[in-house]
Amino acid sequence: MLKKTFKKLVGLIIVVLLIGCSSSQQKLPEETPEKVVERFFKLLGEGGPSSLTEARKMVSDKYYHPTEENFKKWVDQYPSSTEIKNLQSKIIKDKRDEKIAQVTLEYSVPSDFGGTYTAKSSMNLILDHKSNSWKIDFTAETLPEETYKKEGGG
Amino acid sequence: MNKKYLLLIFVLAFAAFVVSPDLASAIKTGGADRDWHEVQDELNDAPLDDYMIMYNAGGVDGAAAVIGLPSMRTYRHIKVGNDLHEPVFGGSNAGNNNGTPDGKWLYVTDKGVNTLGVINLQTGVMERVIAFPFPFGIHHCNMAPNGKYMFCTGELSGKVLKLELATGRSQVIDVPPAPSAPDYGDVDRHGDYFMAGNYYHSTTMVFSQNPFKFIKEIPVGKNPHDHHFTPDDRWLFVMDKLSATVSIINRKELKVQKVVPTGAGPLHSVIDRKGKYDYQSNFVSDSLTKIDVQKMKVVDEFPIHYRVGHIALAIDDKFVFALNKFSTGLFSPTGVVYPVNHEMVDADETSNSYGKTLKIIPVDGEPHNAKVLFSSIIYRWETGEGEKLFSKNLPNTGAAWEQTAGHDALNPTHHYSYKYVPRDTEKPGVRVAADGVKEVHIRGFSYGYAPRFVRVNKGDKVRIIFTNIDKAAGLTKNPDVTMGFLIHGPYGAKTHIVSPRGISAMTEFVADIAGEYEFYCQHFCGPLHLEMRGTFFVDDAKAGKQASLGSGDYDRASRHEGLLEGGGDYQVEGGNRNSGADLSGPEHNTKGI
């Protein structure tokens, strides 16, 4: 009787382990985080209703999803000549142990002082399990910036 | 037996009704059954029978909205400047909060650039710009009883001033110790006192009007906001924002007579013409409360839509208007600067719809204060003699500004010259970029900035990269709190940034005017929005001078080069050219007309 129960227990543990391993080793999306960011800014640069609708679909709705109208008005203020280059990414985990792709990049925009202004930026992408794709964290919900509030708090 | 008990209960209830004025009052006003929102039958768009007109200072919009009442239709917008706060009618301050308009002028304070825009009510265009001196940092102004002077608060520098309207001359008084923030005030009708709150001191400051001098500070509740005298000048009502009380000051004795509990987060108030009721706007409890002035207690409360800021009153006292800061769930989205709203509440106790919301309309920018006049005071334009209504054709009083013909309408510049860039990841602070530009990386959140102090040198090319890092907005419960960043004064029009949550914005300019200039959030973000401030110092390194309120190119700043389209600084009056005046003495009397 005990042997039978023990066997069942071992079987159950194996099943649990198998499920756990298979989920933690879920295949990462085919489109890399760099490609996603590149495509996102390309769509913003193109402008127009269809491109911006497409760009909005690339924004994660895990924490917050801007309305279509708001999103279009906001991104309208990005200069169409914004250039993105030198993209690199690494996978990290956020506070909730969720996978985040951190993409660093360089961008260039026209400067009022002439020429272009070039700076570094980074953008987090959230793994969307349903579609198995990387989604843009547009409002930077996953960036830990609470320390700045303590330094400067008003 | 049971019948006896029932009779007893009935008699007791009747007695309570007769004895308790509160209960009687509650039943009179509809009590608990009151439906707060009453939809009125829509009027036809034309012809409208609007017997009143409201002028609303539109904050970040830089324009004054003209709204017909009671239709609540927006007629038009008048371009004034940068970040508008307080509208004040020319004429006497007698009457309710609207004063007694003379139908000639509407003065509007511009906190963004430290000026006063003067609108000719008859033409509906801005004809004058009066600069406040630098450093000052205007927020609020009140009209003197005789309509010749205004008393104004320099929230961003800790000063107050008396302004002579005909000449633009001003006399400034410092209000130490720092930090000091004179804010909302009121001028009594007798021409004796100007009293204003100081939110850093938690006091009401008392000044005499003539001679213009500081008298004393009266401790009131925490973080005092709006101040209003009753029309008979007997009492001054002070909204204690963080104490949820109203401090009532006895004007004669200059001391607090009574502290009355009211709604949560009382910000502003209006008092009717007879001085019978004071209505307060309560930001946190989303309501307007009504204090019986004689009884000194709350006698009614009207729920309103959401997050009321200022409150306005019809000139005939029949309606109160909640000027709400958020419109959650009301209108279609409009992007970065979302619509705020005005909510019209029936204040006529004899009306069937007393206490109910009659209309809610979307309003541009941020609704700061609004004032109302009878529309009959504005002439009909279609008489064929419209040109005569410009002030250059009005009887001349000999003031210098009236001689300046050729600019019937002044066009202010109102820049939104920033652009959005990918998220800024540099640590907050100031550094020199590869192209030699001083880069200022700054974060904004509810309710502050990091860093709070920014220092550059005169002549530096400056690049501001501002990022809104709010995740949620606490009490406001609004997921989309847009944050503002504006360096007031000469850099106001160049740094008029608004940024939605998570977004970085960039603007560039040359810091060619030395001095100490406060930056602040010009886009409403919550109950401590007003306190969201920092300081931008432009040091004159070549002259070895560190910027302070005592050291800077303030004369030049007050000339406002480039503020008006197509014009030199001659179009802007006042400023430091006319500050330092002595406006005390019999010839500077402020008493009634």
Interface residues (C-beta under 8 A of the other chain):
Chain A: F41 Y64 P66 T67 E69 N70 K72 K73 W74 V75 Q77 Y78 P79 T82 I84 L105 Y107 V109 S111 D112 F113 G115 Y117 T118 A119 K120 S121 S122 M123 F138 T139 A140 E141 L143 E145 Y148 K149 E151 G152 G153 G154
Chain B: S332 P333 T334 G335 V336 S417 Y418 K419 Y420 V421 P422 R423 D424 T425 E426 P428 A433 A434 D435 V437 R443 F445 Y447 G448 Y449 A450 P451 R452 K461 R463 I465 I469 K471 P479 D480 P500 R501 G502 I503 A505 M506 T507 E508 F509 L528 E531 M532 R533 G534
